[in-house]
């Protein structure tokens, strides 16, 4: 007897509209039933054990390689910019709801520091809201700053939030700072600067207009020609939400509730880029010009290392392909893989035939490459670099989030707690093979590194499934090199008060 489908005709039409099939949604429901998976941590990465520390002389050499060679390749800066600013202003939304902040000290701090925020001039130039400052009317000020009848900063994407004020007339959004930064190093031989922003569908028109309006000015300022593209997260990467019993949730109209699949969904957007080297950096990790001068050498150093490693790997691959490899040469290549790429092959590799060893090593090298910055962890939440034990006995370098660690396993939690480094999402990626063909990035994902989160929405518990994160499970089986950089390269704006940190203030 044919099994009855759990989906109605209306469901199937909705599923099809997302670019999915009933089988796709069925597999997602099976994942909910299976529950979370955990990675097996071997040890945290440290200097000379998974993390490279580059001295000044070696750093200068890599910068020289980048400055000499980069113009021969197509470079692009990839900026995940889909995030809304609502979380950035969460504390201010709470204060608006209450009518003021939780204490007189916080109220005084808000009024005292208001002039330091880069959007202050937008309040001050309006006669009505300027009076609100004099009246110290916190509720009215917050309402104007956050909501649609005012600046609507709480309803904008982070890309359009003013981040830095150079003077009363020169205020740059985070998007503009990324345009300026990219022009300093993502530049082809003909002075073209390529950028790609992933953006929210609902703000596509606003962001496109902003790019069009500001781009000519930055082209003149930076003496560059921009080539800027955007994309949205594909609806086919959305996931159905379920209740505590893993049953599909529906809205008041009986429609299935789908949620975005997390930043791992952006792997599709990354796949569609055509570039030799892709610099990835988050939309909120950007600094004003005064600090950028100190950070740029590290960007070029990462680029130089990616260039150098790619050339080395391509040379080894061609050698394996073209030469008759004997045992001595195989051992030399294995030593290179260990020394330069932190490769740990299965213990039984040497017992296999030379032909099979050659195939395994070739496959291990012929895959996407990423050179990732790591910084000392100063208490920021997020992923960290670890050695991971794989099922075949090999070990890989991966960026691990806390959700992928079994919190009921004391040994695993002890390893997790011992991590001293943090992933700032600052990396260079090479997604083409030695023949110039694009890798199929889906082939290098750890499909078991998904996350199931539980959320409380309007008093009801909801389970949400997220794809393996873009730089977590999404890049699990790339060739990975971690490089220690100073904390100065990491300046995120997670809350509005981060804009008051010295690195984000011009004066």
C-alpha positions as CSV (number, residue, x, y, z in Angstrom):
1,X,0.0,0.0,0.0
2,X,1.3,3.4,-0.9
3,X,2.3,5.5,2.1
4,X,0.2,8.5,2.6
5,X,2.1,11.8,2.2
6,X,2.2,14.1,5.2
7,X,1.8,17.1,2.9
8,X,-1.4,18.5,1.4
9,X,-1.6,19.9,-2.1
10,X,-1.3,23.4,-0.6
11,X,1.9,22.2,1.3
12,X,3.4,20.8,-1.9
13,X,2.8,24.1,-3.8
14,X,4.4,26.0,-1.0
15,X,7.4,23.6,-0.9
16,X,7.8,23.9,-4.7
17,X,7.7,27.7,-4.5
18,X,10.8,27.5,-2.3
19,X,12.6,25.5,-4.9
20,X,12.4,22.3,-2.7
21,X,10.8,18.9,-3.1
22,X,8.7,16.9,-0.7
23,X,11.7,14.5,-0.4
24,X,14.0,17.4,0.6
25,X,11.6,18.4,3.4
26,X,11.2,14.7,4.4
27,X,15.0,14.5,4.9
28,X,15.0,17.6,6.9
29,X,12.3,16.2,9.2
30,X,14.3,13.0,9.5
31,X,17.3,15.1,10.7
32,X,15.1,16.6,13.4
33,X,14.2,13.1,14.6
34,X,17.8,12.0,14.5
35,X,18.8,14.9,16.7
36,X,22.1,16.8,17.1
37,X,25.5,15.4,16.1
38,X,28.7,16.2,17.9
39,X,32.3,16.5,16.6
40,X,35.0,14.6,18.4
41,X,37.5,17.2,19.6
42,X,41.1,15.9,19.8
43,X,42.8,19.1,21.1
44,X,42.6,22.8,20.6
45,X,45.0,24.3,18.1
46,X,48.0,26.2,19.5
47,X,51.1,27.9,18.0
48,X,53.1,25.3,16.1
49,X,50.3,22.8,16.6
50,X,47.8,23.8,14.0
51,X,48.4,27.5,14.2
52,X,51.2,29.4,12.4
53,X,52.9,32.4,14.0
54,X,54.5,34.6,11.3
55,X,57.5,36.7,12.4
56,X,58.1,40.2,10.9
57,X,60.6,39.1,8.3
58,X,58.4,36.3,7.0
59,X,55.4,38.5,7.1
60,X,57.1,41.2,5.0
61,X,58.1,38.5,2.5
62,X,54.5,37.3,2.2
63,X,53.3,41.0,1.8
64,X,55.9,41.3,-1.0
65,X,54.6,38.2,-2.7
66,X,51.0,39.6,-2.5
67,X,51.9,43.0,-3.8
68,X,53.9,41.5,-6.7
69,X,51.6,38.7,-7.7
70,X,48.1,39.6,-6.8
71,X,47.5,41.7,-9.9
72,X,47.8,38.6,-12.1
73,X,44.6,37.1,-10.5
74,X,41.0,38.0,-10.0
75,X,40.4,38.9,-6.4
76,X,37.1,39.5,-4.8
77,X,35.9,40.5,-1.3
78,X,32.9,38.5,-0.1
79,X,30.9,40.2,2.7
80,X,28.1,38.3,4.4
81,X,25.7,41.2,5.0
82,X,22.3,39.6,5.5
83,X,22.2,40.4,9.2
84,X,19.6,42.8,10.6
85,X,20.5,45.5,13.0
86,X,17.6,44.7,15.4
87,X,19.9,42.6,17.6
88,X,22.5,45.3,17.6
89,X,19.9,47.6,19.2
90,X,18.2,45.0,21.5
91,X,19.1,46.8,24.7
92,X,17.7,50.1,23.3
93,X,14.5,48.4,22.2
94,X,14.0,47.1,25.7
95,X,14.6,50.6,27.1
96,X,12.1,52.0,24.7
97,X,9.5,49.5,25.8
98,X,10.1,50.4,29.4
99,X,10.3,54.1,28.8
100,X,13.9,54.4,29.9
101,X,17.0,52.3,30.8
102,X,17.1,50.0,33.8
103,X,18.9,52.5,36.0
104,X,19.6,56.2,36.4
105,X,23.3,55.5,35.7
106,X,22.4,53.9,32.3
107,X,20.0,56.8,31.5
108,X,22.8,59.3,32.2
109,X,25.3,57.3,30.2
110,X,22.9,57.2,27.2
111,X,22.4,61.0,27.3
112,X,26.1,61.7,28.0
113,X,27.4,59.5,25.1
114,X,24.7,60.2,22.5
115,X,26.8,62.8,20.7
116,X,29.6,60.3,20.2
117,X,27.4,58.0,18.0
118,X,27.9,58.4,14.3
119,X,24.2,58.9,13.7
120,X,24.0,61.8,16.2
121,X,24.2,64.5,13.5
122,X,21.0,63.0,12.0
123,X,19.2,63.7,15.3
124,X,20.8,67.1,15.8
125,X,20.0,68.5,12.4
126,X,16.3,67.9,12.9
127,X,14.9,70.8,15.0
128,X,12.2,68.7,16.6
129,X,14.5,65.9,17.7
130,X,17.2,68.3,18.7
131,X,14.9,69.7,21.3
132,X,14.4,66.2,22.6
133,X,18.1,66.1,23.5
134,X,17.7,69.3,25.5
135,X,14.6,67.9,27.2
136,X,16.5,64.7,28.0
137,X,13.5,62.8,26.6
138,X,14.9,59.3,26.4
139,X,11.8,57.5,25.3
140,X,11.1,59.9,22.4
141,X,14.8,59.9,21.3
142,X,14.9,56.1,21.3
143,X,11.6,56.0,19.3
144,X,13.0,58.4,16.7
145,X,16.3,56.5,16.4
146,X,14.8,53.0,16.2
147,X,11.5,53.2,14.4
148,X,10.1,53.9,11.0
149,X,8.8,57.4,11.7
150,X,12.4,58.4,12.5
151,X,15.8,57.1,11.5
152,X,14.5,53.5,11.5
153,X,17.9,52.2,12.5
154,X,16.3,49.2,14.3
155,X,14.7,48.2,11.0
156,X,17.7,48.4,8.7
157,X,20.3,45.8,7.8
158,X,23.7,46.3,9.5
159,X,25.1,47.3,6.0
160,X,23.2,50.6,6.2
161,X,23.9,51.5,9.8
162,X,26.2,54.6,10.2
163,X,29.4,53.2,11.8
164,X,31.9,56.1,11.7
165,X,31.7,59.8,11.7
166,X,34.7,61.6,10.2
167,X,33.1,65.1,10.5
168,X,29.5,66.4,10.6
169,X,29.0,65.8,6.9
170,X,31.1,62.6,6.4
171,X,29.5,59.7,8.0
172,X,30.2,56.2,6.7
173,X,28.0,53.1,6.9
174,X,29.6,49.7,7.4
175,X,28.9,49.0,3.7
176,X,30.9,52.2,2.7
177,X,33.8,51.2,5.0
178,X,34.0,47.9,3.2
179,X,34.1,49.6,-0.1
180,X,37.0,51.8,1.1
181,X,38.9,48.9,2.7
182,X,38.5,46.6,-0.3
183,X,40.0,49.3,-2.6
184,X,43.3,49.1,-0.6
185,X,44.1,45.5,-1.5
186,X,41.4,43.8,-3.6
187,X,42.6,45.4,-6.8
188,X,43.3,43.9,-10.2
189,X,46.1,45.1,-12.6
190,X,43.6,47.4,-14.3
191,X,42.6,49.0,-10.9
192,X,39.2,47.2,-10.8
193,X,38.0,46.3,-7.3
194,X,35.5,43.4,-7.1
195,X,33.1,43.0,-4.1
196,X,30.1,40.8,-3.4
197,X,27.6,41.4,-0.6
198,X,25.0,38.8,0.4
199,X,22.0,40.9,1.4
200,X,18.5,40.4,2.8
201,X,15.8,40.2,0.1
202,X,13.6,42.8,1.9
203,X,16.4,45.4,1.7
204,X,17.7,44.6,-1.7
205,X,16.3,47.9,-3.2
206,X,17.7,50.1,-0.4
207,X,21.2,48.5,-0.4
208,X,21.4,48.6,-4.3
209,X,20.4,52.3,-4.1
210,X,23.1,53.0,-1.5
211,X,25.8,51.3,-3.5
212,X,24.8,53.3,-6.6
213,X,24.7,56.6,-4.7
214,X,28.1,56.3,-2.9
215,X,30.2,54.3,-5.4
216,X,31.2,57.2,-7.7
217,X,32.6,59.1,-4.7
218,X,34.6,56.2,-3.5
219,X,35.9,55.5,-7.0
220,X,37.3,59.1,-7.1
221,X,38.6,58.9,-3.5
222,X,40.3,55.5,-4.0
223,X,41.2,55.9,-7.7
224,X,39.6,52.6,-8.5
225,X,36.8,51.2,-10.6
226,X,34.3,49.1,-8.5
227,X,32.6,46.0,-9.7
228,X,30.0,45.3,-7.0
229,X,27.5,42.4,-7.1
230,X,24.9,41.2,-4.6
231,X,22.9,38.1,-3.9
232,X,20.3,36.9,-1.5
233,X,20.1,33.7,0.5
234,X,18.4,31.2,-1.8
235,X,14.8,30.2,-0.6
236,X,15.8,26.6,-1.4
237,X,18.1,26.7,1.7
238,X,15.2,27.5,4.0
239,X,14.3,24.9,6.6
240,X,10.8,23.8,8.0
241,X,10.3,24.6,11.7
242,X,8.9,21.9,14.0
243,X,7.5,21.7,17.6
244,X,8.9,19.7,20.5
245,X,7.6,16.5,19.0
246,X,9.2,17.2,15.6
247,X,5.8,17.9,14.0
248,X,5.6,20.6,11.3
249,X,4.6,24.0,12.6
250,X,2.1,26.1,10.7
251,X,1.0,29.7,10.8
252,X,-2.5,31.0,11.4
253,X,-3.3,30.5,7.7
254,X,-2.3,26.9,7.8
255,X,1.0,27.5,5.9
256,X,4.1,25.6,6.8
257,X,6.6,27.8,8.7
258,X,10.0,27.9,7.0
259,X,13.1,29.6,8.5
260,X,16.5,30.6,7.0
261,X,19.0,27.9,7.1
262,X,21.7,30.0,8.8
263,X,24.9,31.4,7.3
264,X,25.8,27.9,6.0
265,X,23.2,28.6,3.3
266,X,25.7,31.2,1.8
267,X,27.9,28.3,0.5
268,X,25.6,28.4,-2.6
269,X,26.4,32.2,-3.0
270,X,30.1,31.5,-2.5
271,X,29.9,28.7,-5.1
272,X,28.6,31.2,-7.7
273,X,31.5,33.6,-7.5
274,X,34.2,33.4,-10.2
275,X,37.4,34.5,-8.6
276,X,40.9,33.1,-7.9
277,X,41.1,34.4,-4.4
278,X,38.1,35.3,-2.2
279,X,38.6,37.5,0.9
280,X,35.8,36.9,3.4
281,X,35.0,39.3,6.2
282,X,31.8,40.0,8.1
283,X,29.8,43.2,7.6
284,X,30.3,44.4,11.2
285,X,34.0,43.9,11.4
286,X,35.3,47.1,9.8
287,X,37.3,50.1,11.1
288,X,37.8,53.7,10.2
289,X,40.8,54.8,8.1
290,X,43.1,55.6,11.1
291,X,43.1,51.9,12.2
292,X,42.8,50.4,8.7
293,X,46.4,51.5,8.0
294,X,47.6,49.2,10.8
295,X,45.4,46.3,9.7
296,X,46.1,46.3,5.9
297,X,49.6,44.6,6.2
298,X,47.9,41.6,7.8
299,X,45.3,41.4,5.0
300,X,48.1,41.3,2.5
301,X,50.1,38.8,4.5
302,X,47.1,36.4,4.5
303,X,46.8,37.0,0.7
304,X,50.5,36.3,0.2
305,X,50.3,33.1,2.2
306,X,47.3,31.9,0.1
307,X,49.1,32.7,-3.1
308,X,52.2,30.9,-1.9
309,X,50.4,27.8,-0.7
310,X,48.2,27.5,-3.8
311,X,51.3,27.6,-6.0
312,X,53.0,25.0,-3.9
313,X,49.9,22.7,-3.8
314,X,49.4,23.0,-7.6
315,X,53.0,22.1,-8.2
316,X,52.7,19.0,-6.0
317,X,49.5,17.9,-7.7
318,X,51.1,18.3,-11.2
319,X,54.1,16.3,-10.0
320,X,51.9,13.5,-8.7
321,X,49.9,13.5,-12.0
322,X,52.9,13.6,-14.3
323,X,55.7,11.7,-12.5
324,X,56.2,8.0,-11.6
325,X,56.2,8.3,-7.8
326,X,58.4,5.9,-5.8
327,X,58.3,5.4,-2.0
328,X,60.9,8.1,-1.3
329,X,59.0,10.7,-3.2
330,X,55.7,9.7,-1.6
331,X,57.3,10.2,1.8
332,X,58.6,13.6,0.8
333,X,55.1,14.7,-0.3
334,X,53.6,13.3,2.9
335,X,56.2,15.3,4.9
336,X,55.2,18.5,2.9
337,X,51.5,17.9,3.7
338,X,52.2,17.5,7.4
339,X,54.6,20.5,7.6
340,X,52.8,23.0,5.5
341,X,49.1,21.9,5.6
342,X,48.8,20.1,8.9
343,X,47.7,17.0,7.2
344,X,47.3,13.9,9.4
345,X,46.6,10.9,7.3
346,X,45.0,7.6,8.6
347,X,47.6,5.5,10.4
348,X,47.4,2.7,7.8
349,X,48.2,4.8,4.8
350,X,51.8,3.5,4.5
351,X,50.5,-0.1,4.4
352,X,48.7,0.6,1.1
353,X,50.1,0.2,-2.4
354,X,52.0,3.2,-3.8
355,X,49.2,3.7,-6.4
356,X,46.6,3.9,-3.6
357,X,48.7,6.2,-1.5
358,X,49.2,8.4,-4.5
359,X,45.4,8.5,-5.0
360,X,44.6,9.3,-1.4
361,X,47.3,12.1,-1.2
362,X,46.1,13.6,-4.5
363,X,42.5,13.6,-3.4
364,X,43.6,15.2,-0.1
365,X,45.4,18.0,-1.8
366,X,43.1,18.6,-4.7
367,X,40.4,20.5,-2.8
368,X,39.5,24.1,-1.8
369,X,42.1,26.0,0.3
370,X,41.4,28.5,3.1
371,X,43.9,30.6,5.0
372,X,42.2,31.7,8.2
373,X,43.2,34.4,10.7
374,X,42.8,33.4,14.4
375,X,43.2,35.8,17.3
376,X,43.7,35.4,21.1
377,X,40.3,34.8,22.7
378,X,39.4,37.7,24.9
379,X,35.9,36.4,25.9
380,X,34.1,36.8,22.6
381,X,31.5,34.2,21.8
382,X,31.9,32.1,18.7
383,X,34.0,29.4,17.0
384,X,37.5,28.3,17.8
385,X,40.2,26.3,16.0
386,X,40.5,22.6,16.9
387,X,42.0,19.3,15.8
388,X,39.0,17.0,15.0
389,X,39.2,13.2,15.0
390,X,37.5,11.7,11.8
391,X,35.9,8.3,11.5
392,X,38.8,7.0,9.3
393,X,41.4,7.8,11.9
394,X,42.6,11.0,10.2
395,X,42.6,14.4,11.9
396,X,41.4,17.6,10.4
397,X,41.6,21.3,11.3
398,X,38.2,22.8,11.8
399,X,36.5,25.9,13.3
400,X,34.1,24.5,15.9
401,X,31.1,26.2,17.5
402,X,29.9,25.3,21.0
403,X,26.8,23.7,19.6
404,X,28.9,21.0,18.0
405,X,30.4,19.9,21.4
406,X,28.8,17.3,23.6
407,X,28.2,19.2,26.8
408,X,27.5,15.9,28.7
409,X,31.0,14.7,28.0
410,X,33.3,16.1,30.6
411,X,36.5,15.2,28.6
412,X,35.1,17.0,25.5
413,X,34.1,20.0,27.5
414,X,37.6,20.2,29.1
415,X,39.1,20.2,25.6
416,X,36.6,22.9,24.5
417,X,37.4,25.1,27.5
418,X,41.1,24.8,26.9
419,X,40.9,26.7,23.6
420,X,43.0,30.0,23.6
421,X,42.1,31.2,20.1
422,X,39.1,32.5,18.4
423,X,37.8,32.7,14.8
424,X,37.2,36.4,13.8
425,X,35.9,35.4,10.3
426,X,38.8,36.9,8.4
427,X,40.1,34.5,5.7
428,X,41.3,34.0,2.1
429,X,39.7,31.2,0.1
430,X,40.8,29.5,-3.1
431,X,37.9,27.7,-4.7
432,X,39.5,26.6,-8.1
433,X,41.6,23.6,-8.8
434,X,45.0,23.4,-10.5
435,X,43.3,23.3,-13.9
436,X,41.4,26.6,-13.2
437,X,38.1,24.8,-12.7
438,X,35.8,25.6,-9.8
439,X,35.4,23.0,-7.1
440,X,31.9,21.8,-6.3
441,X,31.9,23.1,-2.7
442,X,29.1,20.8,-1.6
443,X,31.6,17.9,-1.9
444,X,33.6,19.3,1.1
445,X,30.8,19.8,3.6
446,X,30.5,17.8,6.8
447,X,26.8,17.1,6.4
448,X,26.5,16.0,10.0
449,X,27.7,19.4,11.3
450,X,24.2,20.9,11.3
451,X,22.7,22.6,14.3
452,X,19.2,22.2,15.9
453,X,18.3,25.2,18.0
454,X,15.3,25.6,20.3
455,X,13.7,29.0,20.3
456,X,10.8,30.5,22.3
457,X,8.5,32.4,20.1
458,X,5.4,34.0,21.6
459,X,5.4,31.5,24.4
460,X,5.8,28.4,22.3
461,X,8.9,26.3,21.8
462,X,10.1,26.0,18.3
463,X,12.9,23.9,16.8
464,X,15.0,25.3,14.0
465,X,17.4,23.4,11.8
466,X,20.5,25.2,10.5
467,X,22.8,24.0,7.7
468,X,26.5,23.4,8.6
469,X,27.9,26.9,9.1
470,X,29.7,28.5,6.2
471,X,33.2,28.5,7.9
472,X,32.4,25.6,10.2
473,X,30.9,22.4,8.8
474,X,30.5,24.1,5.4
475,X,34.3,24.2,4.9
476,X,35.1,21.2,7.1
477,X,37.0,19.2,4.5
478,X,38.9,22.1,2.8
479,X,42.6,22.4,3.2
480,X,42.9,24.7,6.2
481,X,45.8,26.8,7.5
482,X,45.3,28.9,10.7
483,X,47.5,32.0,11.1
484,X,47.8,34.0,14.3
485,X,47.0,37.7,14.0
486,X,46.9,40.3,16.7
487,X,43.6,41.2,18.2
488,X,43.7,44.6,16.5
489,X,42.2,42.9,13.3
490,X,39.0,42.0,15.1
491,X,36.7,45.0,15.8
492,X,33.1,43.8,15.5
493,X,30.0,45.8,16.3
494,X,27.6,43.4,17.9
495,X,25.8,46.0,20.0
496,X,25.3,49.7,19.4
497,X,27.6,50.5,22.3
498,X,30.5,48.8,20.5
499,X,30.5,52.0,18.3
500,X,31.8,53.8,21.4
501,X,35.0,51.7,21.6
502,X,38.1,53.7,20.9
503,X,38.8,51.8,17.6
504,X,35.5,53.0,16.2
505,X,35.8,56.6,17.3
506,X,37.5,59.0,15.0
507,X,38.6,61.5,17.7
